[in-house]
């Protein structure tokens, strides 16, 4: 009689994304021109980035999936801007890292907060996010 083992967690396992995930919360303050990588311990189901406000007005937060030093992230506008205090965006996507940078059009620092819904999928299972719309 054949034995069919059950399916485990994985990138293409629907159940891994349907169940409630493990929470992950972080944040910091960035100086103008600074970039910060948020590294998730597991693959995300979804995550939200919140512009928690600037210390003097002016700077814009940019959310992207690769460092601005890789490919054409900045020049290709492969980012989402959060311009107003308390403005937020939720990404319903799988990833293991997100980059947040403070655009250089201001002189003040700007804070952000991230809350993520993590799957049980180890970060070592995730592929690199590059190519059209990300780095090209």
FIKOLZA-1660 file (N, C-alpha, C; in steps of 0.1 Angstrom, whole numbers, plus 5000, padded with zeros to 4 digits):
% residues 136
   i   px   py   pz ch aa at
   1 5008 4988 5000  A  X  N
   1 5000 5000 5000  A  X CA
   1 5009 5012 5000  A  X  C
   2 5006 5022 4991  A  X  N
   2 5015 5034 4990  A  X CA
   2 5013 5043 5002  A  X  C
   3 5023 5050 5005  A  X  N
   3 5023 5059 5016  A  X CA
   3 5024 5073 5011  A  X  C
   4 5015 5082 5013  A  X  N
   4 5015 5096 5009  A  X CA
   4 5017 5105 5021  A  X  C
   5 5029 5110 5023  A  X  N
   5 5031 5118 5035  A  X CA
   5 5024 5131 5034  A  X  C
   6 5020 5137 5044  A  X  N
   6 5013 5150 5044  A  X CA
   6 5022 5161 5039  A  X  C
   7 5016 5171 5034  A  X  N
   7 5023 5183 5029  A  X CA
   7 5027 5192 5041  A  X  C
   8 5039 5197 5040  A  X  N
   8 5044 5206 5051  A  X CA
   8 5043 5220 5046  A  X  C
   9 5048 5229 5055  A  X  N
   9 5048 5243 5051  A  X CA
   9 5057 5245 5039  A  X  C
  10 5054 5255 5031  A  X  N
  10 5062 5258 5020  A  X CA
  10 5057 5270 5012  A  X  C
  11 5065 5275 5003  A  X  N
  11 5061 5287 4995  A  X CA
  11 5049 5285 4987  A  X  C
  12 5046 5273 4982  A  X  N
  12 5035 5270 4974  A  X CA
  12 5024 5262 4981  A  X  C
  13 5024 5262 4994  A  X  N
  13 5015 5255 5002  A  X CA
  13 5004 5265 5006  A  X  C
  14 4992 5264 5001  A  X  N
  14 4981 5273 5004  A  X CA
  14 4979 5275 5019  A  X  C
  15 4978 5264 5026  A  X  N
  15 4975 5264 5040  A  X CA
  15 4985 5273 5048  A  X  C
  16 4997 5274 5043  A  X  N
  16 5007 5282 5050  A  X CA
  16 5003 5297 5050  A  X  C
  17 4995 5301 5040  A  X  N
  17 4991 5315 5039  A  X CA
  17 4977 5317 5045  A  X  C
  18 4969 5307 5047  A  X  N
  18 4955 5308 5051  A  X CA
  18 4954 5309 5066  A  X  C
  19 4963 5303 5073  A  X  N
  19 4962 5304 5088  A  X CA
  19 4967 5317 5094  A  X  C
  20 4963 5320 5106  A  X  N
  20 4968 5332 5112  A  X CA
  20 4983 5330 5114  A  X  C
  21 4990 5341 5112  A  X  N
  21 5004 5341 5113  A  X CA
  21 5009 5345 5126  A  X  C
  22 5022 5345 5127  A  X  N
  22 5030 5349 5139  A  X CA
  22 5032 5364 5138  A  X  C
  23 5030 5373 5148  A  X  N
  23 5032 5387 5146  A  X CA
  23 5047 5391 5147  A  X  C
  24 5050 5401 5141  A  X  N
  24 5064 5407 5141  A  X CA
  24 5063 5422 5140  A  X  C
  25 5068 5429 5150  A  X  N
  25 5067 5444 5150  A  X CA
  25 5081 5450 5152  A  X  C
  26 5084 5460 5145  A  X  N
  26 5097 5467 5146  A  X CA
  26 5095 5481 5141  A  X  C
  27 5105 5489 5143  A  X  N
  27 5105 5503 5138  A  X CA
  27 5118 5510 5142  A  X  C
  28 5120 5522 5137  A  X  N
  28 5132 5530 5140  A  X CA
  28 5130 5544 5134  A  X  C
  29 5140 5552 5136  A  X  N
  29 5140 5565 5131  A  X CA
  29 5152 5566 5121  A  X  C
  30 5150 5571 5109  A  X  N
  30 5161 5572 5099  A  X CA
  30 5164 5587 5097  A  X  C
  31 5177 5589 5095  A  X  N
  31 5182 5603 5091  A  X CA
  31 5180 5604 5076  A  X  C
  32 5179 5616 5072  A  X  N
  32 5178 5619 5057  A  X CA
  32 5189 5612 5050  A  X  C
  33 5185 5605 5039  A  X  N
  33 5195 5598 5031  A  X CA
  33 5198 5584 5036  A  X  C
  34 5194 5580 5048  A  X  N
  34 5197 5567 5053  A  X CA
  34 5187 5556 5049  A  X  C
  35 5192 5544 5048  A  X  N
  35 5184 5532 5044  A  X CA
  35 5185 5521 5055  A  X  C
  36 5173 5515 5057  A  X  N
  36 5173 5504 5067  A  X CA
  36 5167 5492 5061  A  X  C
  37 5173 5480 5064  A  X  N
  37 5167 5467 5059  A  X CA
  37 5160 5461 5071  A  X  C
  38 5147 5458 5070  A  X  N
  38 5140 5450 5079  A  X CA
  38 5140 5436 5075  A  X  C
  39 5147 5427 5083  A  X  N
  39 5148 5413 5079  A  X CA
  39 5138 5405 5088  A  X  C
  40 5129 5398 5081  A  X  N
  40 5119 5390 5088  A  X CA
  40 5125 5376 5090  A  X  C
  41 5122 5371 5102  A  X  N
  41 5127 5357 5105  A  X CA
  41 5121 5346 5098  A  X  C
  42 5109 5348 5092  A  X  N
  42 5102 5339 5084  A  X CA
  42 5096 5346 5072  A  X  C
  43 5091 5339 5062  A  X  N
  43 5084 5345 5050  A  X CA
  43 5072 5352 5055  A  X  C
  44 5069 5364 5050  A  X  N
  44 5057 5371 5053  A  X CA
  44 5045 5366 5046  A  X  C
  45 5034 5367 5052  A  X  N
  45 5021 5366 5045  A  X CA
  45 5016 5380 5040  A  X  C
  46 5018 5389 5049  A  X  N
  46 5016 5403 5046  A  X CA
  46 5023 5412 5056  A  X  C
  47 5025 5424 5053  A  X  N
  47 5031 5434 5062  A  X CA
  47 5027 5448 5059  A  X  C
  48 5027 5456 5069  A  X  N
  48 5023 5470 5068  A  X CA
  48 5035 5479 5073  A  X  C
  49 5037 5490 5065  A  X  N
  49 5047 5499 5069  A  X CA
  49 5040 5512 5071  A  X  C
  50 5043 5518 5083  A  X  N
  50 5036 5531 5087  A  X CA
  50 5047 5542 5089  A  X  C
  51 5044 5553 5083  A  X  N
  51 5052 5565 5084  A  X CA
  51 5049 5571 5098  A  X  C
  52 5057 5569 5108  A  X  N
  52 5054 5573 5121  A  X CA
  52 5057 5588 5124  A  X  C
  53 5062 5595 5114  A  X  N
  53 5064 5609 5115  A  X CA
  53 5078 5614 5115  A  X  C
  54 5079 5627 5111  A  X  N
  54 5092 5633 5110  A  X CA
  54 5094 5642 5122  A  X  C
  55 5107 5646 5125  A  X  N
  55 5110 5655 5136  A  X CA
  55 5109 5669 5132  A  X  C
  56 5108 5672 5119  A  X  N
  56 5108 5686 5115  A  X CA
  56 5101 5688 5102  A  X  C
  57 5095 5678 5096  A  X  N
  57 5088 5679 5083  A  X CA
  57 5097 5679 5071  A  X  C
  58 5091 5673 5061  A  X  N
  58 5099 5673 5048  A  X CA
  58 5102 5660 5043  A  X  C
  59 5109 5651 5050  A  X  N
  59 5114 5639 5044  A  X CA
  59 5103 5629 5040  A  X  C
  60 5106 5621 5030  A  X  N
  60 5096 5611 5025  A  X CA
  60 5102 5597 5028  A  X  C
  61 5094 5588 5033  A  X  N
  61 5099 5574 5034  A  X CA
  61 5096 5567 5021  A  X  C
  62 5106 5559 5017  A  X  N
  62 5104 5550 5005  A  X CA
  62 5105 5536 5009  A  X  C
  63 5096 5527 5004  A  X  N
  63 5096 5513 5007  A  X CA
  63 5099 5506 4995  A  X  C
  64 5109 5497 4995  A  X  N
  64 5113 5489 4984  A  X CA
  64 5118 5475 4988  A  X  C
  65 5119 5466 4978  A  X  N
  65 5123 5453 4981  A  X CA
  65 5138 5449 4979  A  X  C
  66 5145 5459 4974  A  X  N
  66 5160 5458 4973  A  X CA
  66 5166 5471 4977  A  X  C
  67 5179 5470 4980  A  X  N
  67 5187 5482 4984  A  X CA
  67 5187 5491 4972  A  X  C
  68 5188 5504 4976  A  X  N
  68 5189 5514 4965  A  X CA
  68 5203 5513 4958  A  X  C
  69 5212 5506 4964  A  X  N
  69 5225 5504 4957  A  X CA
  69 5225 5492 4948  A  X  C
  70 5214 5485 4947  A  X  N
  70 5214 5473 4938  A  X CA
  70 5205 5476 4926  A  X  C
  71 5210 5474 4914  A  X  N
  71 5202 5476 4902  A  X CA
  71 5198 5491 4900  A  X  C
  72 5186 5493 4895  A  X  N
  72 5180 5506 4892  A  X CA
  72 5168 5509 4901  A  X  C
  73 5169 5506 4914  A  X  N
  73 5158 5508 4923  A  X CA
  73 5153 5522 4924  A  X  C
  74 5162 5531 4927  A  X  N
  74 5159 5546 4928  A  X CA
  74 5155 5552 4914  A  X  C
  75 5164 5550 4905  A  X  N
  75 5162 5555 4891  A  X CA
  75 5150 5550 4884  A  X  C
  76 5147 5537 4887  A  X  N
  76 5135 5531 4880  A  X CA
  76 5122 5533 4888  A  X  C
  77 5123 5541 4899  A  X  N
  77 5112 5543 4908  A  X CA
  77 5105 5530 4912  A  X  C
  78 5113 5520 4917  A  X  N
  78 5109 5507 4921  A  X CA
  78 5107 5508 4937  A  X  C
  79 5098 5518 4941  A  X  N
  79 5095 5520 4955  A  X CA
  79 5082 5526 4956  A  X  C
  80 5076 5526 4968  A  X  N
  80 5064 5532 4972  A  X CA
  80 5067 5543 4982  A  X  C
  81 5062 5555 4980  A  X  N
  81 5065 5566 4989  A  X CA
  81 5054 5568 4999  A  X  C
  82 5058 5571 5011  A  X  N
  82 5049 5574 5022  A  X CA
  82 5053 5589 5026  A  X  C
  83 5045 5598 5022  A  X  N
  83 5048 5612 5024  A  X CA
  83 5043 5619 5036  A  X  C
  84 5031 5614 5041  A  X  N
  84 5025 5621 5053  A  X CA
  84 5027 5613 5065  A  X  C
  85 5027 5620 5077  A  X  N
  85 5028 5613 5089  A  X CA
  85 5015 5604 5091  A  X  C
  86 5017 5592 5096  A  X  N
  86 5007 5582 5098  A  X CA
  86 5002 5576 5086  A  X  C
  87 5007 5579 5074  A  X  N
  87 5004 5572 5062  A  X CA
  87 5009 5558 5062  A  X  C
  88 5002 5548 5057  A  X  N
  88 5006 5534 5058  A  X CA
  88 5002 5527 5045  A  X  C
  89 5009 5516 5043  A  X  N
  89 5007 5508 5031  A  X CA
  89 5008 5493 5036  A  X  C
  90 4999 5485 5031  A  X  N
  90 5000 5471 5034  A  X CA
  90 5003 5463 5021  A  X  C
  91 5013 5454 5022  A  X  N
  91 5017 5446 5011  A  X CA
  91 5012 5432 5014  A  X  C
  92 5004 5426 5006  A  X  N
  92 5000 5412 5007  A  X CA
  92 5009 5404 4998  A  X  C
  93 5021 5402 5003  A  X  N
  93 5031 5395 4995  A  X CA
  93 5041 5387 5004  A  X  C
  94 5047 5377 4998  A  X  N
  94 5057 5369 5005  A  X CA
  94 5071 5375 5002  A  X  C
  95 5078 5377 5013  A  X  N
  95 5092 5382 5012  A  X CA
  95 5099 5379 5025  A  X  C
  96 5112 5381 5026  A  X  N
  96 5119 5379 5038  A  X CA
  96 5126 5392 5043  A  X  C
  97 5125 5402 5034  A  X  N
  97 5131 5415 5038  A  X CA
  97 5124 5426 5030  A  X  C
  98 5125 5438 5036  A  X  N
  98 5120 5450 5030  A  X CA
  98 5130 5461 5034  A  X  C
  99 5132 5471 5024  A  X  N
  99 5141 5482 5027  A  X CA
  99 5132 5494 5028  A  X  C
 100 5136 5503 5037  A  X  N
 100 5129 5516 5039  A  X CA
 100 5140 5526 5039  A  X  C
 101 5138 5536 5031  A  X  N
 101 5148 5547 5031  A  X CA
 101 5141 5560 5033  A  X  C
 102 5149 5570 5038  A  X  N
 102 5144 5583 5040  A  X CA
 102 5150 5592 5029  A  X  C
 103 5141 5596 5020  A  X  N
 103 5145 5604 5008  A  X CA
 103 5152 5617 5012  A  X  C
 104 5161 5622 5004  A  X  N
 104 5169 5633 5007  A  X CA
 104 5163 5647 5004  A  X  C
 105 5149 5647 5004  A  X  N
 105 5143 5660 5000  A  X CA
 105 5139 5668 5013  A  X  C
 106 5145 5665 5024  A  X  N
 106 5142 5672 5037  A  X CA
 106 5154 5672 5045  A  X  C
 107 5153 5679 5057  A  X  N
 107 5164 5680 5066  A  X CA
 107 5162 5673 5079  A  X  C
 108 5150 5667 5081  A  X  N
 108 5146 5661 5093  A  X CA
 108 5147 5646 5093  A  X  C
 109 5147 5640 5105  A  X  N
 109 5147 5626 5106  A  X CA
 109 5132 5621 5104  A  X  C
 110 5130 5608 5101  A  X  N
 110 5117 5603 5099  A  X CA
 110 5116 5589 5104  A  X  C
 111 5106 5586 5112  A  X  N
 111 5104 5573 5118  A  X CA
 111 5095 5564 5110  A  X  C
 112 5096 5551 5112  A  X  N
 112 5086 5542 5106  A  X CA
 112 5084 5530 5116  A  X  C
 113 5073 5524 5114  A  X  N
 113 5069 5512 5121  A  X CA
 113 5065 5501 5111  A  X  C
 114 5068 5488 5114  A  X  N
 114 5064 5477 5105  A  X CA
 114 5058 5467 5114  A  X  C
 115 5046 5462 5109  A  X  N
 115 5040 5450 5116  A  X CA
 115 5038 5440 5105  A  X  C
 116 5042 5428 5107  A  X  N
 116 5041 5417 5097  A  X CA
 116 5034 5405 5103  A  X  C
 117 5027 5398 5094  A  X  N
 117 5021 5385 5096  A  X CA
 117 5030 5375 5090  A  X  C
 118 5036 5367 5098  A  X  N
 118 5046 5357 5093  A  X CA
 118 5040 5343 5092  A  X  C
 119 5044 5337 5082  A  X  N
 119 5040 5323 5080  A  X CA
 119 5049 5314 5088  A  X  C
 120 5048 5301 5087  A  X  N
 120 5057 5292 5094  A  X CA
 120 5068 5288 5084  A  X  C
 121 5070 5294 5073  A  X  N
 121 5079 5291 5063  A  X CA
 121 5093 5297 5066  A  X  C
 122 5103 5289 5067  A  X  N
 122 5116 5295 5070  A  X CA
 122 5121 5304 5059  A  X  C
 123 5129 5314 5063  A  X  N
 123 5134 5324 5053  A  X CA
 123 5143 5318 5043  A  X  C
 124 5149 5306 5046  A  X  N
 124 5158 5299 5037  A  X CA
 124 5151 5294 5025  A  X  C
 125 5138 5293 5025  A  X  N
 125 5130 5287 5014  A  X CA
 125 5126 5298 5004  A  X  C
 126 5128 5311 5007  A  X  N
 126 5124 5322 4998  A  X CA
 126 5135 5325 4988  A  X  C
 127 5130 5328 4976  A  X  N
 127 5139 5331 4965  A  X CA
 127 5142 5346 4965  A  X  C
 128 5152 5350 4958  A  X  N
 128 5156 5364 4957  A  X CA
 128 5146 5372 4949  A  X  C
 129 5142 5384 4954  A  X  N
 129 5133 5392 4946  A  X CA
 129 5141 5402 4938  A  X  C
 130 5142 5400 4925  A  X  N
 130 5149 5408 4916  A  X CA
 130 5142 5408 4902  A  X  C
 131 5146 5417 4893  A  X  N
 131 5141 5417 4880  A  X CA
 131 5131 5429 4877  A  X  C
 132 5123 5427 4867  A  X  N
 132 5114 5438 4863  A  X CA
 132 5105 5443 4874  A  X  C
 133 5105 5456 4876  A  X  N
 133 5097 5462 4887  A  X CA
 133 5103 5461 4901  A  X  C
 134 5115 5455 4902  A  X  N
 134 5122 5455 4914  A  X CA
 134 5136 5461 4914  A  X  C
 135 5143 5456 4904  A  X  N
 135 5157 5462 4902  A  X CA
 135 5160 5466 4888  A  X  C
 136 5152 5462 4878  A  X  N
 136 5155 5466 4864  A  X CA
 136 5147 5479 4861  A  X  C
% end
